[in-house]
Amino acid sequence: MKRPHYLFSNGRLRRQHNTLSLERAPGDRMPDDDPTDEGLPSVEPDGRKHPFPVETVDSLYIFGEVDINTKLITFLGQQGVPTFFFDYYGYYTATLYPREAQLSGRLHIEQARHYLSPKRRLVLARAFVEAALFNIERVIKYYQPRLTGDAKLAVQATLTDLVRDREALPLTTDILTLMAVEGRIRDRYYRLWSYFLGSDVTIRFPFTKRERRPPSNELNALISFGNSLCYTTVLRQIYRTALDPTIAFLHEPGDRRFSLSLDLAEVFKPLLVDRMIFRLLKTGEINPKHFEKHLGGCYLTEVGRKIVVAHWDERLSQTVQHRTLNKKVSYERLIRFECYKLVRHLCDPVSEPYQGLHMWW
């Protein structure tokens, strides 16, 4: 069975016959903004080779300082293995995206047509925001019965606003208003996190607002890293379909980014990222020693990133009973199904209208 492979070691990744081999190198990765860096390979392999069959590789996540060459790039492209690169601080920076294996001229035209039509685009953008708000509501309602006093009142007030805004989405007439609604609810949702996490966790991880670049504290660092994992996971599922990842509907398509991944990630962040963070903090698997301060920002250490990635990979493999297929499917497969639902909508929006995933468990 193919699975993502996460590489934290430094070294050289190369093609060895018809498989992959990582030649490890000693030492720690140096910051990418080191003024002494001349752009040359800074690590020398020590001869230790760790081969792994390419048949087991769905995608590669490279967190270490790894050298590659054109032979490897060609091989990964032939095998259809997307590769995601992260910098020293854990920021997602680039994707080595193989040539599309699933091509459909008809779908590409329909996807562009839906983007160019304000009415059709708005229908899909509303569906993404509606599903994101519904899933946020599910997360809030999961913790609501455990709260009392002022915390319960604050949660109920946010829920009231959320339901009102979600029910009013059909009245929105433009994309900017939709994004403003989603952003306002998410900000209020983040202010509830201290209640969900409890006083013991909140003392160690104070959190007042969302700050991105750079993350100002530990929780912001966790959210940023988790969102990057969600974005890249959605992207590699899009790659397995004929969808064009650069043509989006909620987020404006732009240069140097796969905007459709941002659209679909909004649906899954409450389920995958937020719940993962709550568990890691409440169980103590992640604690303050797993973060470091640098250049005015807060970032996960390598040990911290390994813990989060291990939990992320485990979470993607968890299963739920699908209501219509009548069988268990993994969270990762749910993302693929979401792509297929979007494909069906683009090809036949009347008979197969898209509705974003609504958590039922």
Long-range contacts (C-beta under 8 A, 24 or more apart in sequence): 1-56, 2-55, 2-56, 2-57, 2-58, 3-56, 3-57, 3-58, 3-313, 4-57, 4-58, 4-59, 4-60, 4-61, 4-236, 4-313, 5-52, 5-56, 5-57, 5-58, 5-59, 5-60, 5-61, 6-61, 6-63, 6-309, 6-313, 7-60, 7-61, 7-62, 7-63, 7-64, 7-66, 8-63, 8-64, 8-302, 8-305, 8-306, 9-64, 9-66, 10-43, 10-64, 10-65, 10-66, 11-43, 11-45, 11-64, 11-66, 11-67, 12-41, 12-45, 12-66, 12-67, 12-68, 13-60, 13-62, 13-66, 13-67, 13-68, 13-72, 14-68, 14-69, 14-71, 14-72, 15-71, 15-72, 15-75, 16-49, 16-51, 18-54, 19-51, 19-52, 19-53, 19-54, 20-51, 20-52, 20-53, 20-54, 20-57, 20-72, 20-75, 21-49, 21-50, 21-51, 21-52, 22-49, 22-50, 22-51, 22-52, 22-66, 23-47, 23-48, 23-49, 23-50, 24-48, 24-49, 24-50, 25-65, 28-302, 29-64, 29-65, 29-88, 29-302, 30-65, 30-88, 31-88, 31-89, 31-294, 32-87, 32-88, 33-88, 33-295, 41-67, 43-67, 54-79, 54-81, 57-81, 58-236, 59-83, 59-84, 59-232, 59-236, 60-84, 61-86, 61-232, 61-309, 62-86, 63-90, 63-302, 63-305, 63-309, 80-239, 82-235, 82-236, 82-239, 84-232, 84-235, 84-236, 86-228, 89-214, 89-294, 89-297, 89-299, 90-221, 90-224, 90-225, 90-228, 90-299, 90-300, 90-305, 91-224, 91-228, 92-228, 92-231, 92-232, 95-232, 95-235, 95-258, 97-239, 98-239, 100-239, 100-242, 101-239, 102-239, 102-240, 102-241, 102-242, 103-242, 104-242, 106-347, 107-242, 107-243, 107-343, 107-346, 107-347, 108-242, 108-244, 110-346, 110-347, 111-243, 111-244, 111-247, 111-346, 112-244, 112-247, 114-249, 114-346, 114-349, 115-247, 115-248, 115-249, 115-253, 120-349, 121-175, 121-249, 122-172, 122-173, 122-174, 122-175, 122-178, 123-349, 123-353, 123-354, 124-249, 124-250, 124-263, 124-342, 124-345, 124-354, 125-175, 125-178, 125-249, 125-250, 125-263, 126-169, 126-170, 126-172, 126-178, 127-354, 127-355, 127-356, 128-249, 128-250, 128-263, 128-264, 128-266, 128-267, 128-356, 129-169, 129-178, 129-179, 129-181, 129-182, 129-250, 129-266, 130-166, 130-169, 130-356, 131-266, 131-267, 131-355, 131-356, 131-357, 131-358, 132-182, 132-266, 132-267, 132-269, 132-270, 132-356, 133-162, 133-165, 133-166, 133-169, 133-181, 133-182, 133-185, 134-166, 134-356, 134-358, 134-359, 135-267, 135-268, 135-270, 135-271, 135-357, 135-358, 135-359, 136-162, 136-185, 136-186, 136-189, 136-270, 137-162, 137-163, 137-166, 138-270, 138-358, 138-359, 139-189, 139-270, 139-271, 139-274, 139-275, 140-189, 140-192, 143-195, 143-196, 147-195, 151-195, 154-191, 154-192, 154-195, 155-192, 155-195, 158-185, 158-188, 158-189, 158-191, 158-192, 161-185, 161-188, 162-188, 162-189, 175-250, 175-252, 178-250, 179-250, 182-266, 186-210, 193-219, 196-278, 197-278, 197-281, 197-282, 198-282, 201-281, 201-282, 204-287, 204-288, 205-281, 205-288, 213-297, 214-295, 214-296, 214-297, 214-298, 214-299, 215-297, 215-298, 215-299, 216-297, 216-298, 217-298, 218-288, 218-291, 218-298, 219-277, 220-298, 221-291, 221-297, 221-298, 221-299, 221-300, 222-277, 222-280, 222-281, 222-286, 222-300, 222-308, 223-273, 223-277, 225-300, 225-305, 225-308, 226-269, 226-272, 226-273, 226-274, 226-276, 226-277, 226-308, 226-312, 227-265, 227-269, 227-273, 229-273, 229-308, 229-309, 229-312, 230-265, 230-268, 230-269, 230-272, 230-273, 231-261, 231-262, 231-265, 232-261, 233-272, 233-316, 233-332, 233-335, 234-261, 234-264, 234-265, 234-268, 234-335, 235-261, 237-332, 237-335, 237-336, 237-338, 237-339, 238-264, 238-339, 240-336, 240-339, 241-336, 241-339, 241-340, 241-343, 242-343, 243-339, 243-342, 243-343, 264-335, 264-338, 264-339, 264-342, 267-338, 267-356, 267-357, 268-334, 268-335, 268-338, 268-357, 270-359, 271-331, 271-357, 271-359, 272-312, 272-315, 272-316, 272-331, 276-308, 276-311, 276-312, 276-315, 279-311, 280-307, 280-308, 280-311, 285-311, 320-361, 321-361, 323-360
